[in-house]
């Protein structure tokens, strides 16, 4: 049974993958960063999840745009060019003979601190850049039978507290949301915004379907999701009415379908929310969007070059 959109089919090759740490490939068992690293010590950094298919990294331009924008927003100097980072990404894939069914966790932290302290002026090294490439594909039952969600008390906050637009290493609010959902017997957490409207999930973006229309949140209180934006674009290109708007749990509970989006699983149906049945397995809209998204990703990698 699926336990979240990031559940995957185990692959024994992952035990021996090589991991890139600051441009140096090391075996998984030896991969480590300093205890003084900003990411370990304070969650000070930004990251991206990337999907590997057809020998290419899907939607790489959009992911690197978001990485660089996030780093700039927190005054973090990545220290290398986009071209050099792209070269490292593909070198890591090549070293692991990975062409399909791969997932990359790209992490950039502010670097090593001279002492445990928040002030970035105590950083004494360039940024730490880690690339973890694994053989990972979503569980088929996640995409077919769907997930269950539970609405948690943990809110997506105002941007003047911690801006949810930042894909930062500081994810404790999402982790506590996920814990509450798990304790309630659900797969993932549904999170509200400060005004009580539906915002997003702890690790994915949330959509509902009502009378042939696709609804998602305004986006004010969630990450600028790349899969989310691709699905919205696909709806518009294929004559599916789609709206970014405020809506409440009442409208969620009476929806015809629900689904979530994310880089790893793409489009995954949601069948129950807070114990209420939404649909019996994958609905027709989720199935249609899954097909459209697969085609979009295949087209992206087919037209994408690589170092």
Long-range contacts (C-beta under 8 A, 24 or more apart in sequence): 1-141, 2-139, 2-141, 2-142, 2-145, 2-146, 2-147, 2-187, 3-187, 4-142, 4-147, 4-187, 4-188, 4-203, 5-138, 5-142, 5-147, 5-187, 5-188, 5-203, 5-204, 5-260, 5-262, 5-264, 5-265, 5-268, 6-203, 6-262, 6-264, 6-265, 7-138, 7-139, 7-142, 8-103, 8-136, 8-137, 8-138, 8-139, 8-264, 9-136, 9-137, 9-138, 9-139, 11-101, 11-134, 11-135, 11-136, 13-96, 13-135, 14-134, 14-135, 14-136, 17-96, 17-132, 17-133, 17-134, 17-135, 18-92, 18-95, 18-96, 19-92, 19-130, 19-131, 19-132, 19-133, 20-88, 20-91, 20-92, 20-129, 20-130, 20-131, 21-128, 21-129, 21-130, 22-126, 22-128, 22-129, 22-130, 23-88, 23-129, 25-91, 25-92, 25-95, 31-130, 31-132, 33-109, 33-128, 33-130, 34-112, 36-112, 36-113, 36-114, 36-115, 36-116, 37-109, 37-111, 37-112, 37-113, 37-128, 38-109, 38-110, 38-111, 38-112, 38-113, 38-120, 38-123, 38-128, 39-107, 39-109, 39-110, 39-128, 39-169, 40-109, 41-113, 41-116, 42-118, 42-170, 43-168, 43-169, 43-170, 43-171, 43-172, 44-74, 44-76, 44-109, 44-110, 44-120, 44-168, 44-169, 44-170, 45-76, 45-107, 45-108, 45-109, 45-110, 45-127, 45-128, 45-168, 45-169, 46-70, 46-71, 46-74, 46-76, 46-108, 46-166, 46-167, 46-168, 46-169, 47-105, 47-106, 47-107, 47-108, 47-167, 47-168, 47-169, 48-104, 48-105, 48-106, 48-167, 49-103, 49-104, 49-105, 49-106, 49-262, 49-263, 49-264, 50-89, 50-103, 50-104, 50-105, 50-106, 50-263, 51-102, 51-103, 51-104, 51-263, 51-264, 51-297, 52-93, 52-98, 52-99, 52-100, 52-101, 52-102, 52-103, 52-104, 52-133, 53-100, 53-101, 53-102, 53-297, 53-298, 53-301, 54-99, 54-100, 54-298, 54-301, 54-302, 55-99, 55-100, 55-301, 55-306, 56-300, 56-301, 56-304, 56-306, 57-89, 57-90, 57-93, 57-104, 57-301, 57-304, 57-306, 58-297, 58-300, 58-301, 59-226, 59-230, 59-297, 59-300, 60-86, 60-89, 60-304, 62-226, 62-229, 63-106, 63-226, 66-167, 66-224, 66-226, 67-106, 67-108, 67-167, 70-166, 70-167, 70-168, 71-108, 73-163, 73-166, 74-166, 74-168, 75-120, 76-108, 76-110, 76-127, 77-126, 77-127, 78-108, 78-127, 78-129, 79-126, 79-127, 79-129, 80-129, 83-307, 85-129, 86-306, 86-307, 87-307, 88-129, 88-131, 89-131, 90-306, 90-307, 91-307, 92-131, 92-133, 93-133, 96-133, 98-133, 98-135, 101-135, 101-136, 101-137, 102-133, 102-134, 102-135, 102-136, 103-133, 103-134, 103-136, 103-264, 104-131, 104-132, 104-133, 104-134, 105-130, 105-131, 105-132, 105-134, 106-130, 106-131, 107-131, 107-132, 107-169, 109-169, 136-264, 138-264, 138-265, 138-266, 138-268, 142-265, 142-268, 143-265, 143-266, 143-267, 143-268, 143-269, 143-282, 143-290, 144-269, 144-281, 144-282, 145-269, 145-271, 145-281, 145-282, 146-259, 146-268, 146-269, 146-270, 146-271, 146-279, 146-281, 146-282, 146-286, 147-187, 147-188, 147-260, 147-268, 147-269, 147-270, 147-271, 148-185, 148-186, 148-187, 148-188, 148-270, 148-271, 148-272, 148-273, 149-181, 149-186, 149-187, 149-188, 149-189, 149-190, 149-201, 149-206, 149-258, 149-270, 149-272, 149-273, 149-274, 150-180, 150-181, 150-184, 150-185, 150-186, 150-188, 150-189, 150-190, 150-273, 150-274, 151-189, 151-190, 151-191, 151-192, 151-249, 151-273, 151-274, 152-177, 152-180, 152-181, 152-189, 152-190, 152-191, 152-202, 153-180, 154-180, 154-189, 154-191, 155-191, 155-192, 155-193, 155-194, 155-199, 156-191, 156-192, 156-193, 156-194, 156-199, 156-200, 156-221, 156-222, 157-194, 157-221, 158-194, 164-199, 164-200, 164-221, 164-222, 164-223, 165-223, 165-224, 166-223, 167-223, 174-202, 174-203, 175-202, 177-202, 178-202, 178-203, 186-272, 188-260, 190-252, 190-273, 190-274, 192-249, 193-217, 193-220, 193-221, 194-221, 195-246, 196-248, 197-246, 197-247, 197-248, 198-247, 198-248, 198-249, 198-252, 201-260, 203-262, 204-260, 204-261, 204-262, 204-265, 204-268, 205-260, 205-261, 205-262, 206-258, 206-260, 206-270, 207-231, 207-258, 207-259, 207-260, 207-261, 208-247, 208-251, 208-252, 208-255, 208-256, 208-257, 208-258, 209-255, 209-256, 209-257, 209-258, 209-259, 209-283, 209-285, 209-286, 210-251, 210-254, 210-255, 210-256, 211-256, 212-240, 212-241, 212-285, 213-241, 213-242, 213-243, 214-240, 214-241, 214-242, 214-243, 214-285, 215-242, 215-243, 215-245, 215-247, 215-251, 216-242, 216-243, 216-244, 216-245, 217-244, 217-245, 217-246, 217-247, 218-244, 218-245, 218-246, 219-244, 225-261, 225-262, 226-263, 227-261, 227-262, 227-263, 227-266, 227-267, 227-293, 228-261, 230-261, 230-293, 230-296, 231-261, 231-267, 231-289, 231-293, 234-289, 234-292, 234-293, 234-296, 235-289, 238-292, 240-285, 240-288, 240-289, 249-274, 252-278, 253-278, 256-283, 256-285, 257-283, 257-284, 257-285, 257-286, 259-283, 259-285, 259-286, 259-289, 266-290, 266-293, 266-294, 266-297, 267-293
